């Protein structure tokens, strides 16, 4: 099939799920965010249920309304889409859900294309495989079109940074990626390498800071509420695909006591030091002055982030998979199977975590949460054990990837001449 036909098919597959599915926690927050921001209310204050639009109230109990924990890029975009919904006459809440999913879906498809373009222009014969895998991976479809998670947007901007000439343009795209979602800030230093590094880093850090503060000020939102909401994402408790899941799982089966588990509360900040150390090692081992060096440096930093952050949700793995596909397609074909195993492990983790994807149909079946809760009550320990095993598979992938990178340190590859 032609590239255009594959892109259209990938888009249609996602659109088929866009308007009637959604995560009852996260996507419900987007629904409320769009409405309240569109009506001039800060998303960094509690957002009540919206009659006629909301489809769930799964936030811990009556009166516990959510706030958003992201930079203003996302709430402003959601508010703008609500305005579009009103402009076309507010025909149906499903049209609203459809509109909210469009930036996510479109950028996910564009990310597939730009990954294809990046590796194809550098002479890889795996470009078509990369395109097809990203477009039709069940994990990608679920995360973007079903769940409604938008990590494809900042990752697309990261790829734009990688394709930009080292210097100011790359620094700006790095900053835009961080503004879209704060995770790409871990890439700021490698992406700022090049002529006038201090200026580039200032752009990479300044774009999200200045844009965020300007929006908060212009919108009249309370700075303290914004600061508390965003800071809460640095060291959240609990765990998922993080290595810290080990302690939480052992606690769930009675091996680790609550008092011992409490010692792990501060581990939420360990990833910050780990990313700093990984950045230094990446520079020493791979350098930031070649394409291979930058890509493998970003992968090393991502591995440190994923292994040691307190909470690692499934969508965070997309950063590793996108960079891993570039690495495997251009320089390390032996790691392609490793990336595929990782994708499968995270997909199965999500399938178990969301329990057969039942809660994703809450927009059309509000009883889905009750059905899920009843099943979890019956198979809770077995489900927790399966989640732990699936997480272990992902850790093995990450650790082996890390091991293989360490073995390749000091390897240098000249940048390929770009084709058309």
C-alpha positions in Angstrom: 0.0 0.0 0.0 1.1 3.6 -0.6 2.1 5.7 2.4 -0.9 7.9 1.9 -3.2 5.0 2.0 -1.6 3.6 5.2 -1.9 7.0 6.9 -5.6 7.2 5.9 -6.3 3.7 7.1 -4.4 4.4 10.4 -6.5 7.5 10.9 -9.8 5.7 10.2 -9.0 2.9 12.6 -8.5 5.5 15.3 -11.6 7.6 14.4 -13.7 4.4 14.7 -13.0 4.5 18.5 -12.8 8.2 19.0 -16.3 9.3 19.9 -17.7 6.5 22.1 -14.7 5.4 24.2 -12.6 7.1 26.9 -10.9 6.5 30.2 -13.4 7.4 33.0 -10.6 9.1 35.0 -8.4 10.9 32.5 -10.7 11.5 29.6 -13.4 12.6 32.0 -11.0 15.2 33.2 -10.4 16.4 29.7 -14.2 16.7 29.3 -14.5 18.8 32.4 -11.4 20.8 31.5 -12.7 21.8 28.1 -16.1 22.9 29.6 -14.7 24.9 32.6 -11.8 26.5 30.7 -14.2 27.4 27.9 -16.3 29.1 30.5 -13.5 31.0 32.0 -12.7 28.9 35.0 -9.2 27.8 36.0 -8.5 24.1 35.5 -6.2 24.3 38.5 -9.2 24.5 40.8 -11.7 21.6 41.4 -13.8 21.0 38.3 -17.3 19.7 39.1 -19.3 17.2 37.1 -20.8 18.7 33.9 -24.4 17.5 33.3 -25.0 16.6 29.7 -21.2 16.2 29.0 -19.6 14.2 31.8 -19.9 10.5 31.8 -18.2 9.4 35.0 -17.3 10.6 38.5 -14.6 8.1 39.5 -12.5 10.4 41.7 -12.6 8.8 45.1 -16.0 9.8 46.4 -18.7 12.5 46.4 -17.4 16.0 46.4 -13.9 15.0 45.3 -13.6 16.9 42.0 -10.4 16.7 39.9 -7.9 19.4 39.0 -5.5 19.1 36.1 -1.8 18.5 36.7 -0.3 19.7 33.4 1.1 22.9 31.9 -1.5 25.2 30.3 -1.0 23.9 26.8 -3.5 21.0 27.3 -6.3 22.8 29.2 -6.2 25.8 26.8 -6.4 23.4 23.8 -9.4 21.6 25.5 -11.1 24.9 26.2 -10.7 25.9 22.5 -12.2 22.6 21.4 -15.2 23.2 23.7 -15.6 26.6 22.0 -15.7 24.8 18.6 -18.3 22.4 20.0 -20.5 25.3 21.1 -19.9 27.1 17.8 -21.3 24.2 15.9 -24.4 24.1 18.0 -23.5 21.6 20.8 -25.2 18.8 18.9 -24.2 15.8 21.1 -21.7 14.9 23.8 -20.3 12.3 21.5 -19.4 15.0 19.0 -17.6 16.8 21.9 -15.7 13.6 22.7 -14.8 13.2 19.0 -13.5 16.8 18.9 -11.4 16.3 22.1 -9.7 13.2 20.5 -8.8 14.9 17.2 -5.5 16.6 18.2 -4.3 13.3 19.8 -5.3 11.1 16.9 -4.0 13.5 14.2 -0.6 13.9 16.0 -0.3 10.1 16.5 -0.7 9.6 12.8 1.7 12.4 12.0 4.2 10.9 14.4 4.0 7.6 12.5 4.7 9.6 9.3 7.6 11.6 10.7 9.2 8.5 12.2 8.9 6.9 8.8 10.4 10.0 7.2 13.2 10.3 9.7 14.5 6.8 9.2 13.7 6.7 5.5 15.7 9.8 4.6 18.7 8.3 6.4 18.7 5.2 4.1 16.9 2.6 6.3 15.1 -0.2 4.6 12.9 -0.6 7.7 11.0 2.7 7.2 7.9 1.1 6.0 7.9 -1.4 8.9 8.2 1.5 11.4 5.3 3.3 9.7 3.0 0.3 9.8 4.0 -0.7 13.3 3.2 2.8 14.7 0.0 3.1 12.8 -1.4 -0.3 13.7 0.1 -1.2 17.0 -2.9 -1.9 19.3 -1.1 -0.1 22.1 -0.9 3.1 20.1 -4.5 2.9 19.0 -5.7 2.2 22.5 -3.6 5.0 24.1 -4.6 7.7 21.6 -8.0 6.8 20.2 -9.5 4.9 23.1 -7.9 6.1 26.4 -7.4 9.6 25.1 -3.8 10.1 26.1 -1.9 12.7 24.2 1.8 11.8 24.6 2.0 11.4 20.8 1.8 15.2 20.7 5.0 16.0 22.7 6.8 13.1 21.1 6.0 14.5 17.7 7.6 17.8 18.7 10.6 15.9 20.0 10.9 14.3 16.5 10.6 17.8 15.0 13.5 18.8 17.3 15.6 15.9 16.1 15.0 16.9 12.4 15.8 20.5 13.0 19.3 21.8 12.6 21.2 21.8 15.9 20.9 25.3 17.4 18.1 27.7 18.2 15.4 25.8 16.1 16.1 22.6 17.9 16.0 24.4 21.3 12.6 25.9 20.4 11.1 22.6 19.4 12.4 21.1 22.6 10.7 23.8 24.5 7.5 23.3 22.6 7.6 19.6 23.4 8.0 20.4 27.1 5.2 22.9 27.0 2.9 20.3 25.5 3.7 17.9 28.3 6.5 18.3 30.9 8.1 14.9 30.3 10.4 16.0 27.4 12.2 18.4 29.7 14.5 15.4 30.4 15.7 15.8 26.9 16.5 19.5 27.1 20.3 19.3 27.4 21.0 16.8 24.6 18.6 18.7 22.3 20.2 22.0 23.2 23.7 20.9 22.0 25.1 22.8 19.0 26.1 26.4 18.3 25.5 28.7 21.3 24.4 26.0 23.8 23.5 28.4 26.5 21.0 30.2 24.3 19.6 26.9 23.0 19.1 25.6 26.6 17.5 28.9 27.6 15.0 28.5 24.7 14.3 24.8 25.6 13.6 25.8 29.2 12.2 29.3 28.6 9.5 28.5 26.1 7.4 26.3 28.4 8.1 28.6 31.4 7.2 31.9 29.7 4.3 30.4 27.7 2.8 28.9 30.9 3.2 32.0 33.0 1.8 34.2 30.3 -1.3 32.0 29.9 -1.8 31.8 33.7 -1.5 35.6 34.0 -3.6 36.4 31.0 -6.3 34.0 32.0 -6.3 35.3 35.6 -5.7 31.8 37.1 -4.1 31.6 40.6 -0.4 31.0 40.3 -0.3 29.1 43.6 -3.0 26.7 42.4 -1.1 26.2 39.1 2.1 25.6 41.0 0.6 23.0 43.4 -1.2 21.1 40.6 1.9 20.8 38.4 4.3 20.1 41.3 2.1 17.2 42.4 3.2 15.2 39.3 6.9 15.2 40.4 6.7 12.6 43.2 3.3 10.9 43.2 2.8 7.9 45.4 1.9 4.4 44.2 3.5 2.7 41.2 2.8 0.8 38.0 5.5 0.1 35.4 8.2 1.5 37.7 10.7 -0.7 39.5 9.2 0.6 42.7 6.2 -1.6 41.9 8.1 -4.4 43.5 7.7 -2.8 47.0 4.0 -2.1 46.4 3.3 -5.6 45.2 5.2 -7.3 48.1 3.2 -5.1 50.4 -0.1 -6.2 48.8 0.8 -9.9 49.5 2.0 -9.2 53.0 5.7 -9.6 52.6 6.5 -5.9 53.1 4.8 -4.1 56.0 3.1 -0.7 55.7 5.8 0.9 57.9 8.6 -0.3 55.5 6.5 0.8 52.5 6.3 4.3 53.9 10.1 4.5 53.5 9.5 4.4 49.8 7.5 7.6 49.7 10.5 9.8 49.0 11.5 7.6 46.0 9.3 9.7 43.8 12.2 12.1 43.5 14.9 9.6 42.8 14.3 9.8 39.0 15.4 13.4 38.9 18.9 12.5 40.1 18.9 9.4 37.9 18.1 11.5 34.8 20.9 13.9 35.7 23.4 11.1 36.0 22.1 9.5 32.8 22.6 12.8 31.0 26.2 13.0 32.1 26.9 9.4 31.2 25.1 9.8 27.8 27.4 12.7 27.0 30.5 10.7 27.9 29.4 7.5 26.2 27.6 8.6 23.1 28.1 12.4 22.8 25.5 14.8 21.6 27.2 15.8 18.3 25.9 13.0 16.0 22.4 11.8 15.3 23.2 8.3 16.7 24.7 9.9 19.7 21.7 12.1 20.4 19.1 9.3 19.8 21.0 6.8 22.1 21.5 9.5 24.7 17.8 10.2 24.7 17.1 6.5 25.1 19.5 6.2 28.0 17.8 9.1 29.7 14.4 7.7 29.0 15.4 4.4 30.5 16.5 6.1 33.7 13.2 8.0 33.9 11.1 4.9 33.3 12.9 2.6 35.7 13.0 5.0 38.6 10.1 7.4 38.5 7.6 6.8 41.3 4.7 6.3 38.9 5.2 5.1 35.3 1.9 4.9 33.4 1.6 3.0 30.2 1.7 6.0 27.9 5.2 7.0 29.2 6.6 4.0 27.3 5.8 5.7 24.0 8.8 7.9 24.3 11.1 4.8 24.6 9.3 3.0 21.8 9.5 5.9 19.3 13.2 6.5 20.0 13.9 2.7 20.1 12.3 2.3 16.6 14.6 5.0 15.2 17.6 3.3 16.9 16.7 -0.2 15.7 15.8 0.9 12.1 19.0 2.9 11.6 21.8 1.4 13.7 20.8 -1.5 15.9 18.5 -3.9 14.1 19.2 -6.6 16.7 17.1 -4.5 19.1 13.9 -4.4 17.0 12.6 -7.6 18.7 13.4 -6.0 22.1 11.2 -3.0 21.2 8.4 -5.3 20.0 8.5 -7.3 23.2 8.3 -4.1 25.2 5.3 -2.9 23.2 3.6 -6.3 23.8 4.3 -6.2 27.5 2.9 -2.7 28.0 -0.2 -3.5 25.9 -0.9 -6.6 28.0 -0.3 -4.6 31.2 -2.9 -2.1 30.0 -5.3 -4.9 29.1 -4.9 -6.2 32.7 -4.8 -2.9 34.4 -8.0 -1.6 32.7 -9.4 -5.2 33.1 -10.3 -6.4 29.6 -10.7 -2.7 28.5 -14.1 -2.7 30.2 -13.9 0.8 31.7 -13.0 2.3 28.3 -16.7 1.9 27.2 -18.0 4.0 30.1 -19.1 6.8 27.8 -21.8 4.5 26.4 -22.2 2.1 29.3 -22.0 3.9 32.7 -22.4 0.5 34.5 -19.0 -0.6 33.1 -17.3 0.7 36.3 -19.5 -1.4 38.5 -19.0 -4.4 36.3 -15.2 -3.9 36.5 -15.3 -3.4 40.3 -17.3 -6.6 40.8 -14.8 -8.6 38.7 -11.8 -7.0 40.5 -13.3 -7.9 43.8 -13.3 -11.6 42.8 -9.9 -11.8 41.1 -8.0 -9.0 42.8 -4.9 -10.9 43.9 -4.6 -12.8 40.6 -4.9 -9.6 38.7 -2.2 -7.9 40.9 0.1 -10.9 40.3 -0.4 -10.7 36.6 0.2 -7.0 36.5 3.5 -7.5 38.4 4.6 -10.2 36.0 3.8 -8.0 33.0 5.7 -5.2 34.6 8.7 -7.5 35.2 8.8 -8.3 31.5 8.9 -4.6 30.7 11.7 -4.1 33.2 13.7 -6.9 31.6 13.3 -5.2 28.3 14.5 -1.9 29.8 17.4 -3.4 31.6 18.6 -5.4 28.7 18.3 -2.3 26.5 20.4 -0.4 29.0 22.9 -3.3 29.0 23.2 -3.3 25.2 23.7 0.5 25.2 26.5 0.2 27.8 28.2 -2.4 25.6 28.0 0.1 22.6 29.4 3.1 24.5 32.1 5.0 22.6 30.7 3.7 19.3 30.5 6.6 16.8 28.7 6.7 13.5 28.9 9.5 11.0 25.5 11.2 10.2 24.0 9.8 7.0 23.6 12.1 4.0 19.9 12.9 3.8 17.9 11.8 0.8 15.3 13.9 -0.9 
